[in-house]
Amino acid sequence: ATPTIHEGRVFTQGATGIVNCLDARSGELHWSHDTLAENNTTNIMWGKSCSPLVVDDWIVISVGASEDRSLIAYEIETGEVAWSAGSHRSSYASPVLTELAGERQILVVNENFVTAHSASDGSVLWEHPWPGSSGSNATCSQPVPLSSDRLFLSKGYSIGSSLLQIEKDAQGEFLVKPRWSPAVKPVMKTKMGNVLVRDGYVYGLDGVMLQCIDLETGKKQWKKRRRPDFGHGQILLVGDVILILTEQGEAVLVEVSPKRYQELTSMRVFSEDQITWNNPVLVGRFLLVRNAEEAACMSSKALLRCNEYDRSSTRLMSSG
């Protein structure tokens, strides 16, 4: 899981479910929890990958245990349990803090359900069926809140995507209605990564092909296979440019446009014999990329000033 940095502390969840709170400057351990052992649950097949989530004075962890211990909030300062709730086994997608239908909530994609917890005490507000198994039908993509009442979901394994409407009835109970759902020919089947939403369109890797769909209708705008293909890479929105770090270790820049696929440039970052599944990170003018074997830092004026992108330029990124 990607670590979370907050007010001088680093929060990590390892693949075996051990959660650590570290001093960001010295690395000193403030507190630690073996979440699987403490909550009498087993690991999911490929190991834990949900990033810790900061909510007010708590760090929230998707543990995936039963008996109201699926989602657990720990006090940031002491590591003491503040609350726990839910009973579903976790997936590989990180929890998200948002506000829907006028209420702050923590959204978690679990096995076979999307669950919404109250951000104040963790109580379950609503759930919606969403297929998934940690072994054969894994869910990795995070839920994407779009406005005060809409939520976008996507996943691979031939499932596809859905746009949910979240409302409250006269009694204050939550109502969850799909505006559209995976059909006979599903779209946006994201297997390893997340999606980008821009001006009413969704961009993401449908399997190993980059795809654009209309958010309101779910209709496909275009889909592009590339050679070498994107594989199960990761994408990042930088101004008017989509940055894709492919599974084969290339950095590819693509124009954000619902009309067509327009590749701007590409460069090799890692050797082709390495698998790259990690998210790229842009900090100021520095692009940080990594896989299980290597890490690299690159500098680019084009990434820093992508809204002024010069299409005649061929040297967009240079080694840092």
WOPE-V901406 format. One record per residue. N is the residue number from 0. OMEGA is omega as a letter, one per 20 degrees, with the letter a starting at -180 (none if undefined). Layout:
n: [N | N]
omega: [OMEGA | OMEGA]
This chain:
n: [0 | 1 | 2 | 3 | 4 | 5 | 6 | 7 | 8 | 9 | 10 | 11 | 12 | 13 | 14 | 15 | 16 | 17 | 18 | 19 | 20 | 21 | 22 | 23 | 24 | 25 | 26 | 27 | 28 | 29 | 30 | 31 | 32 | 33 | 34 | 35 | 36 | 37 | 38 | 39 | 40 | 41 | 42 | 43 | 44 | 45 | 46 | 47 | 48 | 49 | 50 | 51 | 52 | 53 | 54 | 55 | 56 | 57 | 58 | 59 | 60 | 61 | 62 | 63 | 64 | 65 | 66 | 67 | 68 | 69 | 70 | 71 | 72 | 73 | 74 | 75 | 76 | 77 | 78 | 79 | 80 | 81 | 82 | 83 | 84 | 85 | 86 | 87 | 88 | 89 | 90 | 91 | 92 | 93 | 94 | 95 | 96 | 97 | 98 | 99 | 100 | 101 | 102 | 103 | 104 | 105 | 106 | 107 | 108 | 109 | 110 | 111 | 112 | 113 | 114 | 115 | 116 | 117 | 118 | 119 | 120 | 121 | 122 | 123 | 124 | 125 | 126 | 127 | 128 | 129 | 130 | 131 | 132 | 133 | 134 | 135 | 136 | 137 | 138 | 139 | 140 | 141 | 142 | 143 | 144 | 145 | 146 | 147 | 148 | 149 | 150 | 151 | 152 | 153 | 154 | 155 | 156 | 157 | 158 | 159 | 160 | 161 | 162 | 163 | 164 | 165 | 166 | 167 | 168 | 169 | 170 | 171 | 172 | 173 | 174 | 175 | 176 | 177 | 178 | 179 | 180 | 181 | 182 | 183 | 184 | 185 | 186 | 187 | 188 | 189 | 190 | 191 | 192 | 193 | 194 | 195 | 196 | 197 | 198 | 199 | 200 | 201 | 202 | 203 | 204 | 205 | 206 | 207 | 208 | 209 | 210 | 211 | 212 | 213 | 214 | 215 | 216 | 217 | 218 | 219 | 220 | 221 | 222 | 223 | 224 | 225 | 226 | 227 | 228 | 229 | 230 | 231 | 232 | 233 | 234 | 235 | 236 | 237 | 238 | 239 | 240 | 241 | 242 | 243 | 244 | 245 | 246 | 247 | 248 | 249 | 250 | 251 | 252 | 253 | 254 | 255 | 256 | 257 | 258 | 259 | 260 | 261 | 262 | 263 | 264 | 265 | 266 | 267 | 268 | 269 | 270 | 271 | 272 | 273 | 274 | 275 | 276 | 277 | 278 | 279 | 280 | 281 | 282 | 283 | 284 | 285 | 286 | 287 | 288 | 289 | 290 | 291 | 292 | 293 | 294 | 295 | 296 | 297 | 298 | 299 | 300 | 301 | 302 | 303 | 304 | 305 | 306 | 307 | 308 | 309 | 310 | 311 | 312 | 313 | 314 | 315 | 316 | 317 | 318 | 319]
omega: [r | r | r | a | a | r | r | r | r | r | a | r | a | a | a | r | r | a | r | r | a | r | a | a | a | a | r | r | r | r | a | r | r | a | a | a | a | a | r | r | a | a | r | a | a | r | a | r | a | r | r | a | r | r | a | a | a | r | a | a | r | a | r | r | r | r | r | r | r | r | a | r | r | r | a | a | a | a | r | r | r | r | r | a | r | a | a | r | a | r | r | a | a | r | a | r | a | r | r | a | r | a | r | a | r | a | r | r | r | r | r | r | r | a | r | r | r | r | a | a | r | a | a | a | r | r | r | a | r | a | r | r | a | r | a | a | a | r | a | a | r | r | a | r | a | a | a | a | a | a | r | r | r | r | a | a | r | r | r | a | a | r | a | r | a | a | r | r | a | r | r | r | a | r | a | a | r | r | r | a | r | a | r | r | a | r | r | a | a | a | a | a | r | a | r | r | a | r | r | r | a | r | r | r | r | a | r | a | r | a | r | r | r | a | a | a | a | a | r | r | r | r | a | r | a | r | i | a | a | a | r | a | a | a | a | r | r | a | r | a | r | r | r | r | a | r | a | r | r | r | a | r | a | r | r | a | r | a | a | r | r | r | a | r | r | r | r | r | a | r | a | a | r | r | a | a | a | r | r | r | r | r | a | r | a | r | r | a | a | r | a | a | a | r | a | r | a | r | a | r | a | r | r | a | a | r | r | a | r | a | r | a | r | r | a | a | r | a | a | none]
